[in-house]
Amino acid sequence: MEHDRYYIEGRPSADVVELSREESHHLIHVRRGKPGDAITLFDGLGNEYAAEILKVHKGAAVARISATSAVSRELPYRLTLAFAPTKSAAMDDIIRQATEIGVSILQPVYCENSVVRYKDFPAKSEKLRRTVIESCKQCGRNVLPVIQAPAPFPAFLAGLRASIVLIAHPAPDAQTIPECLAAGGNPDTIVCLVGPEGGFTDNEIRLASSAGAHIVTLGPTRLRAETAAIAMLAAVTTILSRGATP
């Protein structure tokens, strides 16, 4: 039987833990948790904890841990999504669904056609991290994806180290994702690059190609940025789960 999942910050030092304000609110007011209920805790580092609610009091929930286990639901390779930030609702969709798919690193990049550029990324990253936590609670992951600080596109490319780099762009000579993955063997690190609504510029495509990126097509239609990101990730993970064949 699956139990409700709640996030705790890091490995607990004792068997009795008090949930954070956000998690307590969810348990008490959303899920109507009560003493004696069985729940599952996870620490974002790969561990799950079987626990029981001890008490709820003044908006705080306390639980007792009865068992600990290391449970991995991670992909067998490191998957990075590098994407141009979008407006809030679309950004939340990207973060949530990329987390569910299994992305390890979420890397915002500022492109020449980027419209959204953060003035206060630390504040924004806290909101994005909350979305990551909620997604991990839902999908069962026990490791939180890392949200990197935004980087200018050229600087990101300069520091790029990966087995395969794919950049989505509707070029006439673009390859399909299966073709690129078939040529890459069994990659241990994959980077998927998705541009802003205005797309990548010719200069950015040249830079990416020089850095070893493969230009790939996502089909005959023009996709919104958030749709392109998830379509690309879903294609990569589905193909690799079956074996990369064209």
N, C-alpha and C positions, 0 to 999 in steps of 0.2 A: 504494500500500500504506500502510495506517495503522500508525503506530508508537505505542508506549507514550508517554503524555504525563506530564510532570513539571513541577511549579511551581517557579519561581525568583522571589525577592523583588526586583522592580524590574528595570529594563533593565540588563543586564550591562555592565561597563566593559571587559571583555576577552573574547577568544574562548574561553578556558579557564575553566570555572566548576566550583565544588564544590557539589554539591547539599546541601540542608539535611539535618539528622539524620533527619527524618521521611521526606523524599523518598528519601534514600539507603537507608533501611531498606526502603522499598517496592520500590525497584529491585533491591536485592541479595537480600533474603530472601523477597519475595513474587513478584516477576517473574523472579527468577534471572537478572538482567542480567549481561552479561560484556563485557570489552573488545572493541571492534569492532562491538557492536550499535548499530543506528541508533535514535535516540529523538527525540521532539519535546519541546521546552521551551516554556513560555509564562510571561509575566511578570505577568499580571493587569491589564495596562494596554492590552491589545489586540494584543500582538505574539507571534508564534510564531517558534521557532528550530529549524532542522534541526541535529541534533547527533549525535555519536558518542561512545560511552563510551570514555574513555581508560584508566581504571583503577578498580578497587575495592579498597579497603585499609582494614582495621580499621573497618569500618562506614561508610566514607565513599566516595561515588562522585564521580568527576571526569569531565567531558565537554568535548568541543571543539565549538564552534559553527561550522557551515560556511555557513549562510545565514540571513537574517532577513527576515521578511515581516509586514506588518500585515494580519491576517485577522480580519474582523468577522463574528461570528455572532449579533449583537445584534438585538433587535427594533427596528423603525423608530420606536418611541415609548418614552417613559420610563415604566416600569410599577413602581408601588410596592405592596407588600403590607403593610398595617397590620393587626396581629393581636394578640390577647391571648396572652401566653405560656402554654404548656401544660407538662405534665410532660415530662421529658427525651426519652423515646422518641418521643412525638408531635411534640415540638419539632424533633427531628432530621429527622423525615419532612417537616415543613413546610419547613424550610430547604433540604433536599436537593432536593425536588421543585420548589419555587419557583425555585430556581437553574436547574434543568434547563429549566423552562418559559421562563425569560428575564427574571425580575424584576431590576430595577436597584437597588431599595432595599428592604431588609427593616426594617420599623419596628415593634418591640414597643410595645404600648400597654396601660396599666393601666386596666381598666374597673371599674365598680362591682361586677360579679360575678366579677372576676378572683380566682383562687385562688393562682396562682403569681406571686410578686413577688420579684425578685432582691435578695439582700443584697449580693452582690459581682458586679455585672454585668461589670466588666473581665475577671474570671477566666472567667465564663460565655461572654463574647464570643469569647475565644480558642478555646474548644471549638467554638462555632458557626462561627467563621471556618475552622476545619479542615474542618468539614463542607462549607462553601462550596467550598473548594479541591478536595476530593475529588470534589464534584459537577461542577465545571468540568473536571477531568481526564477524567471519564467522558463528559460531554456535548459537549465540544469548545469550550466558551466560552473566550475569552481575556481577558475582563474580569470581575473579581470583583465581585459585588453588594456594595453597602455595607450594613453592619449598623449601624443607628443605636441610640443609647442609648434605653432605654424612656422613654416620655413619658406623663403622665396624659392620658386621653382628651380632656378639655376643652382642655388646652394644645396637644395635637396638632392639634385642629380649628382653633384660633386661628391657627396658623401655616400652615394648609393653602393651597397654591397649586397648582391642577391644572385641566386642561381638563375632565376628567370625574371625579367621585367617586362610587363605587358602594358601598353598604353593604348587606350581606346580612342580611335580617330578614324573618320570616314574617308580614308585615302583610297584611291583606285587600286593601289597595290597592297592594301592591307591584307594580312593573313587571317585565317580563322583561329580561334583559341585552340581547338583540337590540334591543328597543324603545329602551332608553336609548342604546345605541351608535349606532343609526340617527339619533337626534336630535342627536348630538354631532359630526357631520361627520368630519373627520380629526384626531383628538386627538393632541397631542404628549406629553401627560402624563396618565396614568390612575392613580387610587388605588383599590385594592380594600380595603374594611374588613370584617374578620371578627371576631366577638366571641368571648368565652369560652364554655365549655360551658353556662353558665347563660344565655347570650344577652345582648344589649344591653337595658338598661332603657328604659322609656318616656322618661325624661328624656334619656338619651343619644341616642335616636332623634330627639327634638325638636331637640337641639343639632346633630346631624348634618344634619338637614333645613334648619335655619337657616343652616348653613354651605354649603348648596348641594348636599348629597349626594342622590343618587337611591336610594330604597329598592328593592332588587331581591330577587326570589325565586330560590331555587336548586332549586325543585321541591316536590312535595307531602310529602316525607318529612323528618324531623328528622335533620340530619347532625351528626356529631361535628365538633369545631372544625377538626381537621386535614383531614378530608374536605371540609368547606365551603371552606377556603382553596384547596385545589388544584382543586376543581370550579369555583370562581369564576374562578381564573386561567386554567384551561384553556378555559372558555367564552369569556372575553374575547379571548384570543389566537387561538382558532380562528375566531371571528366576524370579527375584524378582518383575519385573513389572507384571508378570502373577500370582504371588503367588508361593512360594517355594514348589513345589511338585516334588517328584522323578519320 
